[in-house]
Amino acid sequence: MEIYYLGHSCFKIIGKDISVLSDPFDPEKVGLKLAKQDADVVTISHNHFDHNYREIMRSEYLLLDSPGEYEVKGSEIQGIFADHDTVGGQERGRVTIFAFDVDGIKVCHLGDLGTELTSEQLDKVDGVDVLMIPVGGKATIDAKTAVKVISQVEPKMVIPMHYANGKMTDFAPLSVFLQEMGVNPMPLDRLKINVKDLPEELEVVVLKIV
């Protein structure tokens, strides 16, 4: 499996049998380049311009934008409701977390999560190997809460997202999260990982925007 970071909260995950694009953004409004994309599945955590830009797709795809259980090309995908804030969604509404298996690796994209996870949500994301987590605060959890969520989920690998980039300067920079985690990893062009390569202890992976 290969994971590419396209900026903001957008990732492209490519497996042997399935490809997934998560939370595509409007490049003009976000201030980052985003080329036309192909994927089997597009997941959209919520309908904000920086997460729902379907126009970037140039081929047919299956759109998943709500909670539920799905199976696509042999991969199980689960959409899970979560709050976009700390008051039950009263301020910013709700988002959908997506957890899915690609090449035997369980990936979870937390979207614009706004609070720590409930026990019910944790049950549904149990066994996550790779966690994509927002860390920039303001519209999502901040770095301190992100560290708590990571402790809740206990993934093997963490990829931070949704921090200051392009025109999205209201969010905290990535460095705040890395300081909270006490790490300073070398940014990678992509993450290429097999089940046998998953680390024994938690690893923070920073991906360059491609």
C-alpha positions in Angstrom: 0.0 0.0 0.0 1.1 3.5 -0.8 -0.2 6.7 0.8 0.3 10.2 -0.7 -0.5 13.5 1.0 -2.2 15.9 -1.3 -2.5 18.7 1.3 -4.9 19.8 4.0 -6.9 16.6 4.8 -6.6 15.0 1.4 -4.8 11.7 1.0 -4.6 9.2 -1.8 -4.3 5.6 -0.7 -3.3 3.0 -3.4 -3.6 -0.7 -2.8 -3.3 -3.7 -5.0 -7.0 -3.8 -5.7 -8.5 -0.5 -4.6 -7.6 3.2 -4.5 -9.2 5.7 -2.2 -9.1 9.5 -2.2 -10.1 11.2 1.1 -11.5 14.7 1.6 -10.5 16.5 -1.7 -10.4 20.3 -1.3 -11.1 23.3 -3.5 -7.5 24.2 -4.6 -8.4 27.9 -5.3 -10.0 28.4 -1.9 -7.4 26.4 0.1 -4.5 27.8 -1.7 -2.8 24.5 -2.6 -2.4 22.8 -6.0 -4.5 19.7 -6.6 -4.4 18.0 -9.9 -7.3 16.0 -11.4 -7.6 12.7 -9.7 -8.6 9.1 -10.4 -9.8 6.7 -7.6 -12.2 3.8 -7.1 -13.6 5.5 -3.9 -13.9 9.0 -2.7 -14.6 9.6 1.0 -15.9 12.9 2.2 -16.1 13.6 5.9 -18.4 16.6 5.6 -19.6 19.2 3.1 -17.2 22.0 3.5 -15.2 23.4 0.6 -11.9 22.1 2.0 -13.2 18.5 2.2 -15.8 17.9 -0.5 -14.4 19.1 -3.9 -15.8 16.3 -6.1 -15.0 18.4 -9.2 -11.4 17.3 -8.9 -12.3 13.8 -10.1 -11.9 12.9 -13.8 -13.1 9.3 -13.8 -16.0 7.4 -12.4 -15.9 6.6 -8.6 -18.0 5.5 -5.7 -18.8 8.4 -3.3 -19.0 7.6 0.4 -20.1 10.6 2.5 -22.2 9.2 5.3 -22.0 6.6 8.1 -22.5 2.9 7.2 -20.8 -0.3 6.3 -19.6 -0.8 2.7 -17.6 -3.4 0.8 -15.7 -2.2 -2.3 -13.4 -4.4 -4.4 -12.8 -6.7 -1.4 -12.1 -3.9 1.1 -14.4 -3.3 4.0 -15.1 0.4 4.6 -16.9 1.8 7.6 -18.3 5.3 8.0 -18.7 6.5 11.6 -20.5 9.6 12.9 -18.5 12.0 15.0 -18.8 15.5 16.3 -17.1 18.5 14.6 -17.0 20.3 18.0 -17.0 19.7 21.8 -20.8 20.4 22.2 -22.4 17.5 20.4 -22.2 19.1 17.0 -24.3 22.1 18.0 -21.7 24.6 16.7 -20.2 23.0 13.6 -22.3 19.9 13.0 -21.1 16.4 12.5 -18.5 14.6 10.4 -18.0 11.1 9.2 -14.8 9.2 10.2 -13.8 6.5 7.7 -12.0 3.3 8.5 -11.1 0.9 5.8 -8.8 -2.1 5.1 -6.3 -1.9 2.2 -3.9 -4.8 1.6 -4.5 -6.1 5.1 -3.7 -2.8 6.8 -6.5 -0.9 8.6 -6.5 2.9 7.8 -8.6 5.5 9.6 -9.2 9.0 8.5 -10.7 11.2 11.3 -11.9 14.0 9.1 -12.6 17.2 11.0 -12.9 15.5 14.4 -13.7 18.1 17.0 -13.4 16.1 20.3 -12.0 12.9 21.8 -13.6 9.7 20.7 -16.4 7.9 22.6 -16.2 4.3 23.6 -18.6 3.3 20.8 -16.4 5.1 18.2 -13.3 3.4 19.6 -14.9 0.0 19.3 -15.6 0.7 15.6 -12.0 1.8 14.9 -10.4 -0.9 17.0 -7.2 -2.3 15.5 -6.3 0.7 13.4 -2.8 0.5 12.0 -2.5 3.9 10.2 -4.3 6.9 11.7 -4.7 10.2 9.8 -5.5 12.8 12.4 -6.2 16.6 12.4 -3.9 18.6 14.6 -4.3 22.3 13.8 -7.1 23.3 16.2 -9.7 26.0 15.6 -12.1 23.9 13.4 -10.7 20.5 14.7 -9.0 19.0 17.7 -5.7 20.8 18.6 -2.3 19.2 19.1 -2.9 18.4 22.8 -6.2 16.7 22.1 -4.7 14.9 19.1 -2.2 13.3 21.4 -5.0 12.1 23.7 -6.9 10.6 20.7 -3.8 8.8 19.6 -3.5 7.3 23.1 -7.2 6.2 22.8 -6.8 4.6 19.4 -3.3 3.1 19.9 -2.4 2.9 16.2 0.9 1.8 14.9 1.5 4.8 12.7 0.1 8.4 12.8 0.0 10.9 9.9 -0.9 14.4 10.9 -3.1 16.6 8.7 -5.2 19.8 8.8 -2.6 22.2 10.0 -1.5 25.6 8.6 -0.9 25.4 4.9 -1.7 27.5 1.8 -4.4 30.0 2.6 -5.4 28.0 5.7 -3.3 30.0 8.0 -5.7 30.1 11.0 -4.6 26.7 12.1 -1.6 25.9 14.2 1.6 24.8 12.3 2.6 21.2 12.2 5.6 22.0 14.6 3.2 22.4 17.5 1.9 18.8 17.2 5.4 17.4 16.7 6.6 19.2 19.8 3.7 17.7 21.8 4.7 14.3 20.5 8.3 14.9 21.2 9.4 13.8 17.7 11.0 15.5 14.6 10.7 13.0 11.8 12.1 13.5 8.3 9.3 14.3 5.9 8.7 11.6 3.3 7.4 11.8 -0.3 5.1 8.9 0.3 4.5 6.1 2.8 4.9 2.7 1.3 4.0 0.0 3.8 3.2 -3.7 4.0 1.7 -5.6 6.9 5.1 -7.1 7.8 6.6 -3.6 7.9 4.3 -2.2 10.5 6.3 -0.9 13.5 6.1 -2.5 16.9 5.9 0.9 18.6 4.1 4.1 17.6 5.7 6.0 14.7 4.8 9.5 13.5 5.0 9.9 9.8 5.1 13.4 8.2 4.4 13.4 4.5 5.3 16.1 2.0 2.6 17.5 -0.2 2.8 16.0 -3.6 
